[in-house]
């Protein structure tokens, strides 16, 4: 393949593409730069590729307006040329067997077989204009000036006496189109062993003289290797002859996509009164009655289309047509009256103009006008037979039997639902339709750039227009087309609540993203208090607050604000408070302004001179701050853009206008500045009490209560990372300032990616994608509230900010930033593999979340896992001084290496004796090791891996072959103290407190992680840590025994096997469906919750096993919320008290909520999400004793939040859980475990409700 070939396209937005027997790293650990939860749809998109097969495609790709025409080309200049071709004459042309084009004396003497009649004695008048047609066809090109034709049909040197020839560097258009189309198929086809990501078919024009329309060469099928062969063979064999019936062919393609529909379709569905019309009428011939269908190449007729399978398989499926054409429409009149002038941009639907269009300058014609004469609608000079919509297309050229109906057909197919009866109920619920989006690529003929036929069609058809002057440009245009096809909205970050107690001011904050334009939102929703104030499940007098006659549970109200709408406009006062980190100056926290940046930061942004207002790099810096003045206009936008210049020299940056996906009208602020929020979980900060008053006076304990009291009136904030390159801090209240951005921070580590944000060809990249952690710390003789966060999949960096006073946040509040190439202490960068494990080569993508804790040596520290894809591929724990950023300790597990790449996942810190100081740290890694780090000594040099350097536990799917079946651990573990169920005292004989450690296995950040075929079985574990290592054979197995549907919910039941402590050291549950021996890809990638003896966790299934509804898979993947006895892993008691969910909806959790299985009532252990996949849930306790879990769903089943576009920004769901209260308040620094206590993270029962 040559340099003009198309890059291999990995459509992770559609489906994962590489099969794997296990989810274990192989030779590299590379986080996907596209959110995986929008990349796994089983409803693969349909793409119909239409390649122009008209006669003009045999002409060579050589510009008709060369940059420099020879001056010595007068009409009397001869190369065996006695007389010039008369002006106004059509020029017959033929391509001989060697591919050389020749013009002839007449069409009668110009044939492929009789080359002796090729004329060598005619040439063209430079100032005259001509049309060119291929002998044996009616396809015409031009008009062209004689000057152009003299250049084209001669050799470059214009040597006298030379024969007419073609430039040797040119290629025929059809050859270029075939090569690019074949390369496109190759780029979309899966690698060997991979899985199809798209469905694809092939069409061309029907060259039959009796048919005007399209021919289906290959049905749309999954693009596997077999279909790829069929497609490439079909493309290679495309013949060239005949007309260019663009509109008729697109209409035929539309009818093909409607196969399977027998009822009427709605024309103008967005109108007040849509028109319901039969498919036969919509897709008829011009007479409005005779049926017209695409010709099926397999049987050579349009009458056998009923043998074709329906290309649209699901209500959520997207369909696209890509048109590659080298000319304007001709022979293109068989359009039904239903589609003719569908756009309504002409006064009437007449076939011909009554008066010819005004004279125009020919494209590339050297300014020579071509004037039409006469008023009749017939062949008239060089104009040919004019056929257009009446009156409003002044200056447009129409070729013989040409038309202007392409945009009408494209808009109709974009607006109509071609399969309205396909899952009609789900369509209404999801606000979806099966339409067809049209992309158009104009090839080689510069006329296509100036005429708007293809442009208009792509615009109103929901796609884009590209022009390609040569093979390289065509390859690029096809790449851009495929890239633009990927469009979906989703949410994957968690929600955060502003309180753990439900009252009138309780709210949740939800981050989400729209991958159509990579915009983000952070929205505040109020939570209403349950009407059941006394918790008796009965509608008592005074409880029916809204007067609907029902007892309403807690619900989510309409959004109070969306922070994306409230970011200050560029140039307004006081403007945005954006800080960054300059490691080359003393005061490293600086305002994000040109003069404050380091030399390397300026280079990254492309800044040459800060004082030069025309410096493109300065423009880019301002663009990042919010300036729109150098953004390009969005060509798909249908309403007026009043703030941007149309000049291509001014508008050079990516447009950030957020559009309604149907109307293409601006929605929300312009520009939309908040970037996509994907994996960064928002954190709410008020005046939280971490109970550090238990610390000694020297450690600030006596001052802490006053600090908390002083913060009672400080600004409430919510912090979240976004992939616009910033950590944002927003006012979290519902008042006047609610939702306003108070501060933002751009890490130094992301500067290499900032440049790409402004590129019009931007492809998604993570920048600030880590989840922040906030806590109080006593540093510098005073209490402070600190934030530590990471760049997540956006880089290998961690940073710390002082957010004690967010209203006055400035440069001094930027504490430090660390990456694999930069550190406040340069000695911490060492990558010594035998001694000190510094950051260089050991810090990977910092996807794990850090912690802020008090250590035994008296320091306050950030606990940071080294993450994934480090150079050395080891698992390392860093303990970093929170004030200075210096390493206190770097603990190397020595697990991993080049052939077994590894990395440490999010740690949990544990205080076992209640003194608010960390004693132990637990963390898993990608090789299935669960590590325990002993930090109980006051001497940091004594800190290290417990158990003599061995892991506490190794997770594996096969205990008989554990080393080769390891299960990756990416979720943060959970801990609890033990209780009497363990069968002995919470303390061992040596007086050491023992701990239960809970965690699930699996990972979900590489493209390969979307696979479920041959997936490795993943497991949830409960390990009893008695200060010795544990093997899987030491654990009691529990199983998923049943899956049933009850009261409309899919429920799970599990075993209740006895765990014989102390012989057994815990339990495990394989995530396998009942009686299944193979996994469906279920895994655990989120933090579990411990609540009063129960362990609660969410699982993830990227592609549900149910194959009957392709729209129920993929991006609408699912989760199970599991609730088990924490100490045994068994189901909860089969009593009213053990029922985990209110599944009958009566507002009370009792024995009526038990599952009835085989005539026996038992407690459920799992409940399937109805809002897609969910992660860790927020928990709020109501005043009536009920607890509510709230999780962010990934699908699009609901109406949008207030202020959002109902077709572009809505759709992420929130799940609410209501249950009897069973937990306790957090009782530790971060994750405290007392002798009989539980961990700080709560949990409770779940009933699902959707975000309204």
N, C-alpha and C positions, 0 to 999 in steps of 0.2 A: 504493500500500500504506500502511496506517495504522500508528500507533505500536504496535499490538499484534502486528504481523507478526513473523515469526521472522527473526532475523539470518541473512544468508547464511552457510552453514556450509562452510568449506573443510576437507574431511576429508583433510588431509595424512597422517593416520595410515593412509590407505587407498591413495592414489595421487596422484601429481602431476597438476595440472589445467590447465596452460597450455602450449600448444605453442609452440615457438620454432625458427626455422630455424637459429640459431646460439646458442651459449652465451655470448654477449657481452652485457654490461650494456646496458640501454636507457635508462631515465630514472631509475632508482633502484636501489640495491644494499641490499636489506634481508634480513639473515639470518633464516631461518625459526626460529621459537621451538619447533618440534617437530623431533626428530631425523629427518633425511630417510631414514635406513636402516630406519625402521619405517613409512615412508609411501609405499611403492611396490609393495605387493603386487598382483600380477595377479589374485589370487583375491579379487575384490571381494566385500564382505560382502552377504549377502541380508537385506533388511528387508521383512517383510510387515506392512503397516499395516491394522489392522482397525478400522473406524469403526462405532460403534453405530448401527443403523438401526431400533431398536425404536420403538414408538409414543410412548414418553415423551420421545423426543428432540425432539418438537415443542413441548414445554412451554418456557415462557420461563425464561431464566436470571435468576432473582430469588431472593434468599435466602429459605429457608423459615423462617428464624428471624431476622427483622430486628433490628438493634441496638436499636431502640426502637419497640415496637408501640404504636399509639394506645391510650390508656387508655379512650377513649370508644367501645368496640366491644362492648357487651354483646349477648347473644343477642337481646334484644328491640329493639335498634337497627335501624331499617329504612331501606332505600333501595328503596322499593316492596316491602318484605318483610313479608308478613302473618304467616307462621309460619316457624319455624326448621326446617331439615332435621333429621329425627330422628337422634339419635345412633346410630351403628352402621350407618347406611345407606351403601351405596356411592354415590358421586357421579359420575354420568355427565358427561363433559366432551367438548367438540368445539372445534376451532379453525376459525374462519370464514375466508373468503377473504382477509380483511385481516390475518390472523394473530392475531386477538384470541381468547383462550380464553373459553368460556362454559360454565357449568354449567346443567343442564337439569332439567325435571320428572322425566323418565324417559328411558331409552335409546330407547324407541320414538318419542318425540317430538323427539329431539335428533339432527338430521342436518345435514350441511353445506348441503344443498339447501333445507332448510325452516327458515330462520332465524326465522320468526315464532313458533316454539314455544320460543324461548329464554326461560327463566324470568326474570322480574323480581321475583318475590315469594317467593323462598326465601333464607334465609341460615343461618348455622351457630352452634351453641352453642359459646361460647368454651371451655368446659371439657370438651367432648366430642371424641372422636377419629374420624377418617374416613379411608377410602381413596378414591383417585380413579382412575378408569379411563377410557380413551379409547373412545368409542363405536365399535363395529365391531371391537374388539380385546380380547384378554384381558390386555393389559399393564396393570399396576397400579403406582401410586405411593403413597408414604406408609408408615404412617399419618401424618396431620397433625392438629394440633389445630384446632378451630373458629376460635380466635383467629388462627392463621396464615392460614386460608382466607378469613376475613373481610377480612383485610388484603390478601391476594393478589388476590381477585376484585373489589376495589373500587378507586376512585381514592384517591389518597394523602390527600385532605382529608376523606374520609368525609362528604361533603355529603349531607344527607337528600334522598331522591328521585332520586339519581343512578343511572344504569344501571350494571350490572356491567361492568367494563372492566379493562384491563390497564395497568400503569404504562408510560408512553410511553418510558422509558429502557431497557427490557429488550429482549433478543434471544432468539430461540429457540435451544435448545441445538444443534440440528442445524446451524443456520447458522453458529454459532461453531465447531463441530467441522469443518465443511466448509472454512471460511476458514483455520483453523489447519492442517488437513491439506494444503490447496493451498499454503499458505505453506511448509510443510515440504518438499513436493516441489520447489518453486521454489528453496528454499535449498540443496538437495542436487544439483539439476541443474547441469550444467557451464555455464560461460559460453560464448558463441558461439566456436566453434573449439576449445573445450576437450574434455576426455575424461571419460567417466563415471567416477565414483569409487565408486558403489554399484550394487547391483541391487535393484529394488524392485517390489513387487506390492501389490494392494489386495483387501481382502475386507470383507464385511459379514455380518449375519445373514441367513439364508434366511427370509423372512416367510411362506412357504407354510404353510398350516394343517396340511399333511400331513407337513411336514419339520421336524425339530428339529436345527439345526446351522448351518453357515456357507455362504456363497456366495462363490466366487472371481470377482471382477469383472475383475481384470487379472493375468495371469501375471507371475511375477518375471522381469524382464529387466533388462539394463543401463539405468540411468537416464540415457539421452541425451535430446535434445530431443524426439524422437518419442515415447519412452515417457513423458516428462513430460506431453505433451499428452494421451495416452491416460489417464494417471492423473488428471489434473486434471478431465478431462471425466467420468470415472467417479465421482469424488468429488462433483462438482457435481450429478450425476443420482441420487445415492443417495436412495431413497424412505424413508419412515418409517412403519412399522406393525409390529405383532406383538410377540413376546416378546424376552427377553434371554437367549438360550442361550449364555452365555459359555463354560462348560466344554466343551460339545459342539462349539462353533465352534473352540476352540483345539485340540481333539482332531482335528477335520477338517484344520486347518492343519498339524498334526503329520504326518498321513498324507500330505498333499500334499508335505511336505519329504522323505518317504521314497520318493517316486516314483523308480524306477530300481533299487530294491532288491527282490529276489525271495525272499531267504531269510528266516530268522527274525531277530528282534531280541532283545536281552537286557534283560529287565526287572530292576531292582535290580542293575545291573552291579557295584556296589561291595560287594554282599553276599558272604558266603562261598560261597554257591552261587547264582549268578544263574539266572534263569528264562528259558530260550530259548523264545520264543513267536512264532507266525506273525503277520505284519502284519495279516492279515484278522481274527485273533482280538483282537489288541490294539486295533484300531480298529473293532470291531464295534458294533452297537447294544446296548442294555441286555441283550438275551437272550443275548449272547455268541456268537451264530452268524451273524446277519444282517449282511452288510457295510454299512458306513456310510462315505461319502466326502463331501467338500465338493462342493456343487453348482457346476457350471461354468456361469457366466452366459452364455457364448457359445453353449451348446447347451441350457441350461435343465435339466440333469440331472446327477446324481452319477455316472451310469453312463458318462459320456464322459470321465472324468478320465484315461483311458489315452491320450488325445490330447495331454495336457499334457507339456511338456518337463520333465525333471528339474531342479529349481532348484539343487541342490547339484552343483557341477562339479568340486571338488577336495577332497582329504582335509584340507587346511588351511583350508578355507573356513568362515567364521563366519556364523551365521544367527540372526536376531532376529525376534520378533513384538512389535509395539507395539499394545496394546489400548486403545482410547478408549471408555469406557463411562460412561453416566450413572446406571446402576442396578445393583442386585444381581441375581443370576441368577433367572430364572423361565422356565418352559417349558424346563427344562434337565436332562432325566433320561436322555437316550439315551447314557449312558456305559457302556462295556463293563465287565464284571466285572474285567478285567485292570487297569483304571485306577482303578476305584472304590475309594476309601480306599487309594490307593497310598502315601500318606504314613504310614499306620498310626496315625493320631492318634485313632481311634475304636475302641470296643470291638468292634463288629460292623459289617457292611456292610448293615444293614437299611435299607429304604427310608424308613421313617417312625419317629418317636419314639413310645414307648408312653405317655410323659407329657409334656405341653406344657412348654416352657421356663418358667423363672421369670418373674414380672412384671418389667418393666423400665421405666425412664423413657424416653420417646420422645426421639429427638434433636431438640433445638429445640422440645420440646413444653411448655415452661414447667413441667416437673416433673410433668406429669399422667401417671399410670401407665396402662398398657393391660394389662389382666389377661386371660389366656387362660383359657377354661373348657372343661371336658370333657376326655375322654381319647382320643376317637376321632381317627384321622388323616383328617380331612376338612375341608371348609370350615367353619370354626368361628369365628363372629364376625368380628372384624377381622383375625384372623391368616391366614386363607386356608388353603390346603392345605399343611401343614408337611411338608417333604421334606428330610431331612438325614442326615448320618452320626450314628450313635447316640451320644448321651449326653455328649459332651465339649465341645460348643459352647454352653454355657449363656449365655443372654442374646442370642444372635444371632437376628436377624429373618430369616425366610425368606418370600419372596413366593410367589404362587401357582405351584405346581409347581416351586418353587425347589429349589436343591441347594447342597451345599458341596463340589463336586468340582473346582472350578477349580484349587485348589492341587495336587490329586492329578495332574491332567493336566500342569500346569506342571512339577512335579518330575520326572515320568516323562520328559517331552520333554527336560529338561535333563540327565538322567542317561543316557538311552539314546543309543547311536550309531545314528542314523537311516539311515546308509549304511555299514554295517560292511564291506561287500565292496569299497568304493571305495578303491583303493590300500592294501589291508590291510597289506601289508608296511611301507609307509612310515608308516602310522599307528602300528604297533607300535614302530617305531624312534623316532618323534617324540612318542610318548605324546599323541596327539591323537584327537579324535572329532568327528563331524558331529552335534552336538546343536542344540537350539533354546533360546535364551535369551528369557525373557518379561519384557516391561516392561508395566506397567499404569498408566493415567492415569484417575482418577476425575473426572468432570466434573459440576459444578454442585450435585449432591445432597450436602449435608453428611453424610447417613447414611453415605456411602462413606468418610468420614474416620474414623468411629467403628467401623464394621464392618470386620473384617479379611479379608474374602474376597479382595479385590484385593491387599491388602497381602501376605497369606500367599502368594498365587500368585507375585507378583513376587519375594518373598524366596527361596522354594524353587526358583524358576525361573531363578535366576542373575541377575535384573535388579533393577529398583527400582520402587517405587510413588511416584507423584506425585498430588497432588490439585490440581485447578484449579477455582476458584469462578467464573471468568469468562474472557473471551477473552484478556486479557493473561496471566493465570496459565496458561492452556492453551498459549499460545505459548511461555512460559517453560519449562513442563514438557516440551514436545517438544524444545526446545533442550537441556535437561538430559539428556534421554533419549539423544539423539544423541551428546552429549559423553561420556556414560558408556559408550557402546558401544565406543569406541576403547580397546582393551586389548591390549597385546602386550609381549613381553619382548625385549630386544636388548642388543647391546654394540657400541660403535664406537670407543672409545679403544684405544690400543695397550697392549701388555703391556710390562713392564720387568723385566729380570733383575738379580739382585744381584751378578753376576760375569760377566766375559767368558770365564772359564775354568770348565769343568765339573768339579766335584768333589763330595764328599759333602754339602757345605753349599749347593750351588747351588739357587736357587729363582727362581720368577717371580711377579710380582704382577699380578693382572688386575682392572681396574675394569669395572663393568657397571651396567646399570640395568633397572628393571622399569617400563614405562610404564603398567601397570595402576594403580599408585598412586605412581609416580615416586619409588620408593625406590632406593637404590644399594648396591653391595657393593664391597669391596676385599678380594681373597682371595689368600692366599699358597699356592703349590703347590710342592712339592719336585720337583726333576728327578733321576731316577735315572741313574747312570752306565752307559754301554753295557757289556754283558758281553764285548764283543770287545776285550779289553784290548790285544792286539797288532796289531789292525787287519787281520788276514789274512782275515777273512770266514769263518773256520772255527771251529766250536765245539770249542775245545781243552780239555784236562783242566783243571779248576779254574775254568772260565769260566761254567759253568751255575749262577749264584748262586741262582736261584729253583727250580732242579730241574725245569723244565718240558720239558727235552730240546731246547730251541731256543736259538738265539743271539739274545738280545733287545737291541734298540737302546735308545737313550735314550728315556725315557718320562716322562710327567707323572703324579705320584702324587696321592693324595687331598689335599684342602686341609688345611692345618695350622691356619688360622684365617680367619675372616671378620671384618674390622674392625667391620662393622655390629653385630655381636653384643657388642662389647667397649667401646662408648662408655659412659662412666660415667653411671649413672642420676642424674636431677636430685635435688639435695638431699643426695647422698652426699658423703662427705669422701674425698679433697680436692676433688672436683668437677672440672669441665672448665676447662682453661686456654685461654680464648677471648679474643683480643685484637682490637682494632679501631683505627681511625685517626680522631682528632678534630683537624681542621685548625685549630681556633680556639684551641687551647691550646699552651703552649710545648713540653711533652713530649707529642708527638702520639700516640704509641703508648700506648693505655690499655686496661685490662680492659673487657670488654663488660658493663658494669653501668650502671644508669640514671643514677647520679650523675656518671658520666664522659662522658656523651654531650653533643654540641652541641645547641643549640636546634633546628636543622634536622633532626638525627637523631631527636630526640624527637618532632617533628611527624610525621616519616615513619612512626614506629611508633605514632602516636596516643597518646603519653604526655602527660598533663596534669599529674600530680602524682606524683613518684617516691615520696613518703612515703605515698601512699594505696594501701592494699593492695587496694582495690576498683577501682583504675584499670585499665581494659581495656588500655591501652597497656603498662602494667607486666606485665600478664598475658601480653601478646604477646611482650615481651622474654624473659620466662621460658620461654615456649613455644619460642622459638628456641633457648634454652639446653637444652631437653629436657623442660620441665614438661608433663605430660599432664593436669593437674587441670582444665583448662578446655577440653579437647577434647570434642567431641560423641561420642556412642557411634556405632559403625558398625552401622547397622541390618541389614546383610547378614550380620553375624557370627553364627554358630550356636552357638559356645560362650560361656560367661558372661564378661562384662566386669566384673571385680571392682574396677577401680581408677578408673573414670570415673562421674561423676554422670549420671543420666538426666534431670536438670533441664535444660530448654532455656535457662534463664537463666544457668546455670553452664557448660554445654557449648556454647560458641559458636565454637570453633576447629575447623579441619579435623582429622579423625581420622587418626592415623598408625599404625594397627594393620595389619600386613602379613598378608594372609589367603591360605590355600590356595585356589586358584581353583575347585576342585571342591567341597570340603567346607565352605568359608567358615570354617574354624577358624584361629585365630591361629598364625602361624609366626614363630619367632625372637623377638627382643626386642620388648617393647611398652612405649612406642612405638618404632618403627623410626626412628631419628634420622638416619641417614646418607642424604643426598639422592642423586639420580641422578648418576652419573658418565658423561658422554657423550663430550665431545671433549677432555677434559683427560687427557693421557697421564701416568701416574704416573712419578715419578723417584726412583731409589734413591740414597741418600747414605751413604757410609761414610767411609773415609779415602783417597779417590781421590788419585792423584799426577798432577798436571797438568804436572810437570817444569818448574816455574817456578824451579828452582835454576839454570837457564841465564840468568836475569836478572841484572843488575848488583847489587852489594851495596846501592847506593842504592835500588834497586827491591825490596829484600827477598830477593834471590836466595839469599844465604848463609844465610838463616834458614828457607828453605822446607822443606828436608829434615827439620829438627827439628819443624816444624809438622805435617808428615805423620806423623812418628813419634809425636808427642804425641796425635794423633787415632786412633791404632790401637785404643784402647779406648773411644772415645766411642760413644754410642748410635747404632746403625745405624737409619736412618729411611727411610720412603717417603712422599713428598709428592704430593698430588693435589687438584685442585679439584673441587667438587661444587656442584650447583645447590640446595643448602640454604643457599647464601650464604657458604660458607666454603672457604678453602684448609685442608686437613687435613694434619697430620703424624702418622704412625703409627709405632710401634716396628716395625721390619722384621725382627726376629729370630724364631726359632722357640721361644724360651724362655718364661719365666713372663710377661714383659711383652709378648710377641709380639702384634701387632695392636692394642695399646692406643693410644688417641688421646693424644698427648703435648702437642699444641698445635693451635690453630686460629686463623685470621685472617679477619675480616669486613671487606672493603674499604668505605671510606666511599661509594664510587661505587654500591654495590648497595642502599643503604638504601631507595631508592624501590621496590624490588621485594620487600623483606622482608615488608612488610605483607601482600602477596598469599599468602605461604606459609601463613598461618594461616586463609585464607578457605576455608570449606566448598565454595565453588564454584571452587576453585583451577584455573586452566588453566596448563599448563606454561610456564615461562619460564626462560631461561638466566640464571645469576647469576655464579658463578665457574666459567667453562667453559674458560679458557685453560690451556695446558700450561706448567708451571714449568720454568725452566732454572736449574741450580745450577753454581757454579764458585767457585774460590778467588780472592781479591783482596787486595792489600796496601794497606790504608788505615789512616790514623791511626797509622802506625808499627808496625803489626802485621798478621799474616795473619788473614784471616777467610774463612769459607765463607758465601757469599751466595746468596740465591734471588731471582730476578726472575720475576714471573708477570703474567698479565693476566686480565681478566674475559671475554675471548673474545667470544662472541656475547651475553654478558650485559651488556655495557656498553662504554664507551669509556674504559678506565682501565688503568694499569700500576702495579705496586707492588714494593717491594724489602724483604726481610727478612734479618736476620743470623741464620743458623741454625748458627753455629759450635758452640754448646753447646745442643742441643735439650732437654736435661734441665732447663735453667734459662732457658727462653725467657720473656722479659718485655717490658714496654712499651718499654724502651730498644732492643730488637732490631728494632723496627719502624722502618725507615730513612726511607721516604718513600712517598707515593702521589701519582700524577698522573692527572688526567682532562681532559676537554675544558672543564671549568669550574673546576678547582682545581689549583694547583701550589704547591710549596714557595716558588718564586720567582714572584711575581705577574706580573713582566714577561715571563715565559715564556708567558703566556697570549695574548699579542698575536696577532691573526689578520691582520696586515698582508700584503696580497696582493702587494706589490711588493718587500718586504724580508724581514724576519725572519719565518719561518713558525712562529709559536708554536702551542700546543696548541689554543687555542680555534678552532673551526670547521675545524681541520685534523686533529685526532685522531678517527679513526673507530672502528668496532668492532674492538677489538684482538685479532683472531683470529690474526694472525701471532705466532710464538713469538720472544721476545727472546733476546739473547745477552749474555754478560759477558766482556769482553776488556780487554787492555792496549793503549792507544793510543800513537802516536808522540810525543805531547806530554807523556807521562809519566803521564797520567790513567788511571784504571780506569773503564770506561764500560759502560753498558747500551746495546746497539744495538737500537733499537725501530723497526719499520715502523709507519706511521700507520694501516694497516688500511683498512677499507671503510666506506662510507656516511658520510664526513665531510661537513660542510656545503659545503666548497669543492671536494670531489670530486677532489682532487689526489693524487699519489703523493709522499710525503715520508719521508725517512729522518731519524730523531732519534738523536743520540749524546748520552747523558745521563750526567752524573757519578754514578757508582754510590753514592757516599757521601752526596751532598747532594740529588740529584734535579734539579739545575739543568742546563739545556741547555748542552752544550759546542758543538754544531753542529746546525743543522737544514738538511738539504740537500733543496731542492725540485727535483724533476725537471721541473716545469712542464708535466707531461702530465696532461690531464684537464680537467674543467670541468662545468658544469651539463648540457650536452647530451651529454657523453661522460664519465660518472662513472667515476672511477678510484680506486685505492688500492694501496699498496705491500704486497707479500706478504712472507713470512718471509725474512729475509736470511741469507746465509752469509758468515762472516768468514774471511779468508785471510791466512796468514803465509807469504809466498813465500821468505823467506831463513832461516827457522829460528831467529829470535831471540826467539820467543814474543810478538811484537808485531804487531798487524794492519797489513797493507799495503794491502789492497783488500777491498771488500765487494761482493757480487753479490746482486741481488734482482729478482724479476719483478713485474709488475703486471697489473691486470685488462684492460689494453689490449694485452697481448701483448708488452710491452717487457721485455727482459732488460737491466737496468741494471748498469753497473760504476761503483762509487764509489771514487775515488782518495783514500785517507787516508794516503798514504805520507810526507807532510810532517810535520815537528815543529810546524808552525804550523797550528792548526785553521782559520784563515781561508782557508788554501789548499786545504782539503778540498772536494771537489765531484764532480759527475758527470764521469766520464772521457770521452774521445773528443769533446771539445769540447762536451759537453752532450747528445750524441746517444746513443741506446741502443746497446749492443753488438750487439743483434740484435732484430728484430721477428718474432715468431711469427705465422704466418698459414697458413690452409689452402689458399689459392690464391696462388701467388707472382706470378701475372699481375695480381692485384687485391688486393695485400697489405693495403692500407689499409682495405678494406671486409670483409676476412675474417680479422680478427685473432683469435688464440686466447688466452684468458685464462690467466695463469700464477698459480696459487695455492700450488703446492708449493714448498718450499725447494729451491733448486738444490744440486747436488753438484759438487765440483771435484776435479781430480787434476792432477798434473804430467804432462808429456809424456814419451814414451819414443822409442826408435829407430823405432817404427812411423810416427811423424810424418814421418820422413825428414830430420830435421835436428836440430841441437843443441837442448837444452831452453831455451837462452837465445838471444835474438835477437842481431843484430849489435851492438846497443847494450848487451848484457849483462843485459837484463831477462828475468826468468824468465817463460815463457809457461805458460798454464794451459788445460786442457780444462774446460769448464763443461757440466754435464748437467742436463736438466730436462724434465719432461713438461708438457703443457698440459691445461686443463680446470678446472672449478670444481664445487663441490658443497656449497653452503651456503644457496642460495635455493630456494624451492619449485619454481621453474621448472627447476632443475637435475635434477629427477627425470625429465624428459622424454627420450625417445629417438627419438620420431618426428621425422624431418627433422633429426636432430641433426648438428651440425657435426663434421667429422672433426677429431680431436685427434691430437697427434704427440708423439713423444719425440725430443729433440735432443741431439747432442753437438757443442759449438761450440769451435773452437780460437781462444782469445783471443790474438792477436798484437798487441794494443794498437791495433787498428783495428776499425771496424765490419764486420759480416758480414751478408750477405743470404742468403736461402734458396737462391737460385740458385748460391751458392758451396758448397753442401753436396752430398754424395753420398747418393742415396736408397737405403735398404734396405727390404725388404718382408716381410710375413708371407706365406709361400708355401704352407704346408700346415697343416691341423689334422687330427690323427689320434687314434685311441684305441689305446693300447698298454698291456697289463698293467692294464687297468681305469682308466687315467688319460687324460684329454684333454690332448694335447700339441700344441705348435706347433713348426714349423720355419720358419726365416727365410732370407733370401738371404745370400750372402757376397760381395757386390760389393766390388771393390777401391776404396779411397779414395786418389786420387792427390794426396798432399801434396807440396809446399806449395801446388799450384794450388787444391786443394779446402781448405776451412777447417772440415771436419768432416762430419757425416752427420746424417740424420734417418730416422725410421721412422714412417709414418702408421699409426695404430691401426685398421686395416681388416682384416677377415677375408679369406682368400685369394680373389682375383678379385672382391672386392666393390668397388662404386663408391660405396656409401652407408654411413655410419657406423651402428653399432648403439648408439651412446652411450658407447663405451669412452673412458676418459680417465685421466689421472694426477693424483692430488691428494695424494700422499704422497711423502715424502723418499726419494730413490734411495740405494742403497748402492754404494760403490766397494770392490772387493776384488781386489788383485793383477791388475790389468789387465782386470777384468770389471766391468760396470755392471749392477746388479741393481735392479729396480723392480717395484712392484705396480701393476696397472691396476685400474680400477673400471668395471663395467657395472651401472648401477642396475637395469635390467630385462633379463634375458638374452633373446636373440632366439629361443631355442627356445620355441615356443608350444604344445607338446603337453602340458606339465605346468605348469598355472598356479601350482602351489605351488612350482615351481622358480624363480619370478621374484620380483620385488619385494623384500621384506625378506630373502628368501633370494637376493639378487643375488649376483653372482659377481665374481671377480678372476682375473687371470692374473699369475703370478709370472714375470717375464721376466729372462733372463740373456744378455747380449750382450758381445761384445768391446768394451771401452770406447772404443777409439781408432778403430775402423772401423764399429761398429754391426752387424757381421756376426755370424753364429752362431759359436760356438767351434769349434775343430778337430774334424773328423770322425774322431776317434781315441778310444781309451780315456781318455786324459787330458782330452779335450774333453767327455766325457759329463757333463752338469751334475747329473743326479739318479740316485739308485738307484731306478729304476722297477720292477725285477723283484723287489725286496724280499729280495735275498740278502745284504744287509749290506755289499756291495762296489760301488763305482762303477767300472765298467769298460766294455769294448766291448759287453757284453751289454745295456747301458743306452742304447745308441744307438737311434735311431728307424729303422725299416725302411720306406722310402718308395720305391715303384716299384722294389723290388729292391735299393735302395742304402741303406747304413747312413750316417746323418748325425746330427750332434749336435742335440739338441732345444734350443730357445731359450725355450720357454714351457711352463708347466704350470698347468692350471686348478685353482683352489682347490676343495676338496671341503667346505669349512666356511664357505661364503658369501664375502662380501667381506672383504678384509684390507687393512691399511695397512702402514706401515713395520714391519719385523720386528726383534726382538731377536736378537742373534747370540752364540752361546756356542761356544767351542772345546773339544773333548774331548781327553782325554789320549792317545787313540789316533789323533790326527790328524784325526778327523772334526769337522766344524763343524755346528752346529745353529741353524737359524733358527726363531724362534717368533713367530707372529703371531696376533692376536686375530680370530677369525671372527665373523661377524654372525648366523649362523643358529642353529637350535635342534636340532641333530641328535644331541645327546649327553645322557647322564645328568648329573644335577646334581652340583655340588661338595658335599662333605660339609658338613652343617649347613644346606643350603639346601632350600627347599621344591621338591619335584620337579615341581610344576606351576606354580610362579610365579617362581622365581628362577634356575632352572637353564637351560641351553640355549646359552649362548655357548660358542664353541669356541676352542680354541687349536691352531694348526698347528705341528708340529715338522718341521724339515728336518735331515736327516743327510747329510753329504757329506765328501769329502776336504778336508783343510785346505789353504787356498790363500792365506791372507791374512797380515797382519802386525798388530802392535799399533798402537793410535793413536799418532801421533807429532806432536801439535801442541796448541796451546792449545784452540781449538775445532775449527778446520778447517784444519790445517796442510798446506801443499803445499811440498815441497822440490824441488830441481832434478830429481830423478827419483822423487820419492816419491808416495805416494797420500794421499788424504784420510783423516780419522780414522774415518769411519763404515765399518764392515766389511760384508761380505756373503758368502753362500755358497750351496750347493746345497740343494734343498728336497725332502723327501718328507713327505707330509701325514699327521699323526696327530691324533686328536681328543682333546680334554680329557675325561678320565674322572672 
